[in-house]
Every structure is written in structure tokens, then in C-alpha cells.
Amino acid sequence: MAAVAKGPNAFRTISEAADELGVPQHVLRFWETKFSFIRPMKRAGGRRFYRPQDVAVLNGVRTLLHSEGLTIKGVQKLHRDHGLAQVIAAGLGANGAANLDPEVDYKDDAAAARRLDDRARHRLAFALDDLTAVKSRLDGLLARG
């Protein structure tokens, strides 16, 4: 029986995401340790589920590392200096573009991120850190039970 293709907005398992991106699963796990902005959803038992936006981020990382020749530190710096939208935009020419939400114009998001002044970028980073901490606390509470 042939597998049914998932829609563009469906979540992907680590196996499906790895196949789609053409990298081994252990590479995706490794990237999670090196890039704090790679945060798939995790269900009970630690099973990862990648949203279309997560796959777009991974595709951007793959493009930057494998096609553009950036180092891990180079991708971290690009993210720090220009934001997640710039990482996503790096992969738009590759096969991950089909998985993006059609309602979101990621190219415009990348341009908007570049237009943010340092003060606005700092405020957004601070808010993101707060939200990440809250999510971590909620995940901990849900794991307990």
C-alpha cells in the first residue's frame, strides 16, 4: 500500500523532515543543539514534530551550511544579526519553499527584519526569550502530568 502524501501544512516527523531535506535524522538533532532557534514541537516521550515553518528554518540552515559554505558560528551570527526570517529566506530557492504557509510572505518578513532598528530587535529578542522560558515551564508542567 502506497503512503499517502501529507499536505503542505501537515506536521512532519523527524524521519519525514530528514527525508524531505535530504539529511540524516541525527543531523537534525545535532542542529537543535547548535541553533537555539530550531525548536520542533515535542510530544510525550520526546517525539519531535516539525511544523512547515520548522522545515523552512531547517532548509535555510541546510542551504547556509551546505550550499553557501557558512560555518555553524556563521549561521548563528546571521541569525543574531538579521533574525530568523533571514535564515528562512536563505532556503527559499531550495526544495523547502513548497512547505511554507502560503499566507505568509517570508521574503517580506526577511526585509522587515533587516529594517528593524537595534532597539526594536533587542525588545523582540527579549520578548522571545520570555516566551521561550514560559513555554519551557509549561512543557515541564505538562510532562509531570
DOPAVEX-223556 format. One record per atom (N, C-alpha, C, O): residue in three letters; x, y, z. Coordinates in steps of 0.001 Angstrom, whole numbers, plus 500000, padded with zeros to 6 digits. Layout:
! DOPAVEX-223556
ALAXYZ/...
***
This chain:
! DOPAVEX-223556
MET500848498821500000/MET500000500000500000/MET500893501241500000/MET501809501342500817/ALA500642502166499112/ALA501462503377498983/ALA501113504356500097/ALA499961504475500513/ALA502137505046500563/ALA501925506049501607/ALA501197507251501026/ALA501432507643499882/VAL500321507825501818/VAL499580508998501400/VAL500457510225501645/VAL501003510402502734/ALA500583511063500626/ALA501405512275500771/ALA500714513242501727/ALA499498513425501670/LYS501490513849502590/LYS500939514822503529/LYS500773516159502841/LYS501500516485501903/GLY499815516924503313/GLY499597518261502790/GLY500716519198503208/GLY501495518873504104/PRO500805520357502569/PRO501895521289502862/PRO501856521841504283/PRO502885522287504789/ASN500692521823504944/ASN500596522364506300/ASN500639521293507379/ASN500500521602508563/ALA500829520031506984/ALA500881518939507960/ALA502205518937508702/ALA503237519353508175/PHE502152518458509938/PHE503382518316510711/PHE504170517132510155/PHE503598516197509593/ARG505482517187510320/ARG506364516123509847/ARG507067515493511046/ARG507435516187511993/THR507252514178510998/THR508088513517511991/THR509537513824511638/THR509818514376510574/ILE510446513473512520/ILE511859513717512233/ILE512292512931510996/ILE513103513406510202/SER511751511741510842/SER512084510926509675/SER511615511598508383/SER512356511661507402/GLU510397512090508397/GLU509853512763507211/GLU510603514058506908/GLU510905514349505751/ALA510903514835507952/ALA511638516086507747/ALA513031515798507195/ALA513486516474506272/ALA513705514804507753/ALA515046514450507285/ALA515014514006505828/ALA515865514410505037/ASP514035513175505470/ASP513908512730504077/ASP513649513910503153/ASP514245514013502080/GLU512768514787503569/GLU512416515951502756/GLU513620516860502509/GLU513771517427501427/LEU514471516990503523/LEU515631517868503425/LEU516870517166502885/LEU517856517817502539/GLY516819515843502812/GLY517960515097502304/GLY519140515046503263/GLY520295515018502839/VAL518841515035504559/VAL519895514920505582/VAL519485513818506553/VAL518296513537506706/PRO520461513191507210/PRO520121512157508198/PRO519438512759509433/PRO519617513936509745/GLN518663511936510118/GLN517953512389511316/GLN518909512913512383/GLN518606513893513063/HIS520061512264512532/HIS520989512707513578/HIS521505514120513313/HIS521886514827514246/VAL521518514531512050/VAL521939515898511723/VAL520911516899512244/VAL521283517951512763/LEU519634516587512112/LEU518588517483512639/LEU518702517597514159/LEU518562518685514718/ARG518957516468514823/ARG519129516513516287/ARG520361517340516667/ARG520332518103517632/PHE521441517179515897/PHE522660517945516154/PHE522396519437515970/PHE522810520248516799/TRP521710519800514891/TRP521411521213514642/TRP520613521812515794/TRP520810522976516143/GLU519710521026516390/GLU518950521527517545/GLU519877521934518677/GLU519579522877519409/THR521007521231518834/THR521938521564519914/THR522767522799519590/THR523271523462520496/LYS522910523111518317/LYS523757524230517902/LYS522976525507517605/LYS523526526606517680/PHE521708525367517271/PHE520893526519516884/PHE519657526577517773/PHE518729525785517613/SER519652527518518707/SER518549527622519669/SER517219527945518999/SER516160527730519587/PHE517268528457517778/PHE516042528820517070/PHE515383527620516386/PHE514308527767515804/ILE515994526453516439/ILE515364525241515912/ILE514667524569517086/ILE515305523979517957/ARG513338524674517088/ARG512556524164518211/ARG511316523431517706/ARG510227524004517684/PRO511469522177517301/PRO510270521436516901/PRO509382521186518108/PRO509834521246519251/MET508135520911517844/MET507238520529518936/MET507661519149519412/MET508063518304518613/LYS507569518926520702/LYS507897517604521231/LYS506696517080522004/LYS506119517767522847/ARG506345515861521693/ARG505239515193522375/ARG505802514280523451/ARG507014514215523660/ALA504909513578524129/ALA505318512645525178/ALA506388511709524636/ALA506302511228523506/GLY507382511465525451/GLY508468510594525030/GLY509509511306524190/GLY510455510679523715/GLY509347512615523997/GLY510332513387523246/GLY510206513282521744/GLY511101513732521028/ARG509130512706521238/ARG508949512576519789/ARG508780513958519169/ARG507953514755519613/ARG509570514228518142/ARG509584515540517505/ARG508558515613516377/ARG508357514660515624/PHE507914516781516288/PHE507038517080515167/PHE507407518450514625/PHE507445519437515360/TYR507676518494513338/TYR508127519725512684/TYR506974520368511936/TYR506349519745511078/ARG506700521624512271/ARG505707522410511558/ARG506306522834510226/ARG507525522771510064/PRO505495523262509268/PRO506049523736507986/PRO507095524835508172/PRO508083524886507439/GLN506878525716509154/GLN507844526786509407/GLN509161526215509939/GLN510233526735509629/ASP509083525137510747/ASP510292524489511248/ASP511098523905510091/ASP512323524016510053/VAL510394523286509154/VAL511071522707507987/VAL511701523827507153/VAL512788523652506602/ALA511028524969507061/ALA511589526109506330/ALA512870526606506998/ALA513833526952506314/VAL512885526644508327/VAL514088527048509070/VAL515207526045508821/VAL516340526434508535/LEU514894524751508930/LEU515902523714508688/LEU516450523793507271/LEU517647523611507047/ASN515571524065506321/ASN516009524195504936/ASN516963525373504785/ASN517956525285504063/GLY516662526472505465/GLY517558527620505427/GLY518910527302506035/GLY519945527683505488/VAL518911526604507168/VAL520167526211507814/VAL520963525305506873/VAL522166525488506683/ARG520271524328506290/ARG520954523411505363/ARG521569524168504194/ARG522711523906503815/THR520819525103503623/THR521321525896502499/THR522531526717502913/THR523532526759502198/LEU522442527366504061/LEU523557528202504524/LEU524812527378504790/LEU525918527794504444/LEU524637526204505407/LEU525790525366505738/LEU526343524641504514/LEU527551524654504276/HIS525468524015503746/HIS525916523134502672/HIS526121523843501340/HIS527045523500500603/SER525278524827501012/SER525386525494499707/SER526169526795499780/SER526959527106498889/GLU525945527552500850/GLU526595528854500972/GLU527952528765501674/GLU528737529712501635/GLY528220527643502305/GLY529523527439502922/GLY529733528137504252/GLY530874528279504693/LEU528657528579504910/LEU528813529193506223/LEU529164528126507252/LEU528830526953507088/THR529832528545508297/THR530097527663509430/THR528904527730510381/THR528004528550510203/ILE528908526867511382/ILE527858526925512403/ILE527863528296513063/ILE526806528900513249/LYS529041528790513416/LYS529128530126514029/LYS528634531197513067/LYS528034532184513493/GLY528880531012511774/GLY528415531975510771/GLY526895532030510713/GLY526316533111510614/VAL526244530866510773/VAL524775530826510765/VAL524237531427512064/VAL523241532150512043/GLN524887531136513189/GLN524461531716514459/GLN524551533242514406/GLN523661533939514894/LYS525619533750513816/LYS525801535205513713/LYS524763535811512773/LYS524204536868513063/LEU524507535149511652/LEU523488535646510717/LEU522145535739511429/LEU521430536731511291/HIS521806534711512185/HIS520550534719512926/HIS520533535837513957/HIS519544536559514084/ARG521624535977514690/ARG521710537009515730/ARG521608538410515117/ARG520937539280515672/ASP522263538628513988/ASP522302539953513370/ASP521067540280512532/ASP520655541437512456/HIS520477539258511903/HIS519409539537510939/HIS518100538812511208/HIS517103539071510534/GLY518086537916512174/GLY516840537276512566/GLY516522536003511813/GLY517181535637510840/LEU515487535344512302/LEU515061534055511764/LEU514570534167510327/LEU514780533256509526/ALA513925535264510000/ALA513403535423508645/ALA514527535364507617/ALA514322534882506503/GLN515699535845507975/GLN516839535799507053/GLN517313534360506857/GLN517716533985505756/VAL517269533558507912/VAL517633532141507798/VAL516637531441506884/VAL517029530670506008/ILE515347531706507087/ILE514313531108506246/ILE514489531550504798/ILE514402530732503883/ALA514735532833504591/ALA514879533365503237/ALA516038532699502496/ALA515988532563501274/ALA517074532285503214/ALA518226531637502580/ALA517821530343501881/ALA518429529959500881/GLY516811529680502395/GLY516387528408501817/GLY515245528502500830/GLY514805527475500315/LEU514753529678500551/LEU513578529788499689/LEU513797529274498272/LEU512847528833497626/GLY515014529323497784/GLY515261528834496425/GLY515359527334496343/GLY515338526777495246/ALA515468526654497488/ALA515628525207497508/ALA514280524528497691/ALA513242525189497657/ASN514286523216497885/ASN513035522445497887/ASN512129522691499080/ASN511018522161499091/GLY512523523446500066/GLY511674523695501225/GLY510619524756501003/GLY509688524870501800/ALA510740525538499939/ALA509800526627499701/ALA508362526129499583/ALA507432526845499953/ALA508169524927499078/ALA506820524391498896/ALA506121524129500219/ALA504897524003500250/ASN506876524044501324/ASN506281523725502622/ASN505871524946503423/ASN505328524810504520/LEU506118526122502903/LEU505808527328503653/LEU504321527633503613/LEU503619527268502669/ASP503864528295504633/ASP502477528724504711/ASP502207529718503598/ASP502869530754503544/PRO501261529448502704/PRO501017530363501586/PRO500501531726502023/PRO500546532684501252/GLU500010531817503261/GLU499502533092503769/GLU500619534023504246/GLU500372535201504503/VAL501843533506504366/VAL502955534285504888/VAL503950534563503770/VAL504380533646503070/ASP504310535824503606/ASP505327536195502627/ASP506656536289503363/ASP506982537325503941/TYR507416535209503338/TYR508662535142504100/TYR509709536109503574/TYR510534536603504343/LYS509689536386502281/LYS510650537339501736/LYS510401538720502325/LYS511345539424502684/ASP509136539110502426/ASP508823540398503043/ASP509192540403504518/ASP509643541421505043/ASP509002539257505199/ASP509397539157506601/ASP510897539371506753/ASP511341540030507694/ALA511679538815505829/ALA513135538983505889/ALA513509540441505689/ALA514386540956506383/ALA512857541111504750/ALA513142542532504515/ALA512741543355505735/ALA513456544279506123/ALA511606543025506341/ALA511168543749507529/ALA512154543539508678/ALA512447544474509424/ALA512662542325508820/ALA513628542055509887/ALA514889542888509699/ALA515469543366510674/ARG515311543064508467/ARG516503543872508221/ARG516246545342508522/ARG517178546074508856/ARG514979545792508407/ARG514653547197508649/ARG514513547525510131/ARG514513548699510503/LEU514393546512510979/LEU514258546769512406/LEU515506547452512933/LEU516628547062512608/ASP515301548466513743/ASP516471549093514363/ASP516937548231515536/ASP516227547318515957/ASP518100548513516051/ASP518682547699517114/ASP517803547654518352/ASP517688546611518995/ARG517182548777518691/ARG516333548830519884/ARG515120547905519730/ARG514778547160520648/ALA514477547962518559/ALA513309547108518312/ALA513717545636518287/ALA513010544786518829/ARG514841545337517669/ARG515331543967517603/ARG515620543452519025/ARG515315542303519344/HIS516200544298519863/HIS516503543906521246/HIS515215543623522013/HIS515137542641522751/ARG514206544475521847/ARG512923544265522539/ARG512279542954522086/ARG511752542200522904/LEU512324542688520787/LEU511744541446520274/LEU512507540229520793/LEU511895539222521152/ALA513817540311520836/ALA514626539203521347/ALA514312538956522820/ALA514226537809523257/PHE514141540035523582/PHE513800539917524996/PHE512434539243525147/PHE512268538354525983/ALA511465539660524348/ALA510127539063524404/ALA510182537583524014/ALA509518536748524629/LEU510967537271523001/LEU511103535874522588/LEU511719535032523699/LEU511276533910523944/ASP512721535556524364/ASP513334534831525485/ASP512305534569526582/ASP512259533476527147/ASP511481535572526881/ASP510431535391527899/ASP509444534314527474/ASP509075533452528271/LEU509019534365526219/LEU508063533375525717/LEU508665531972525715/LEU507981530997526028/THR509928531874525368/THR510612530580525368/THR510681530023526785/THR510484528825526991/ALA510957530878527758/ALA511006530438529149/ALA509631529975529616/ALA509525528963530308/VAL508591530692529253/VAL507227530305529629/VAL506872528962528995/VAL506301528093529655/LYS507210528791527714/LYS506937527520527037/LYS507663526375527732/LYS507101525295527916/SER508896526613528112/SER509673525578528795/SER509010525192530112/SER508926524011530449/ARG508539526190530853/ARG507854525905532112/ARG506574525109531877/ARG506283524147532589/LEU505812525530530859/LEU504568524810530540/LEU504852523379530098/LEU504141522457530497/ASP505879523186529281/ASP506253521835528867/ASP506601520979530074/ASP506237519805530138/GLY507317521578531041/GLY507665520855532262/GLY506434520455533068/GLY506354519343533591/LEU505481521373533161/LEU504248521067533886/LEU503438519990533182/LEU502868519111533829/LEU503388520058531867/LEU502646519040531116/LEU503309517675531226/LEU502628516652531284/ALA504622517660531254/ALA505363516390531352/ALA505106515709532687/ALA505084514482532778/ARG504912516518533717/ARG504655515959535054/ARG503284515331535152/ARG503042514414535937/GLY502387515863534320/GLY501211515249534397/GLY499888515223534349/GLY499284514168534540/
***
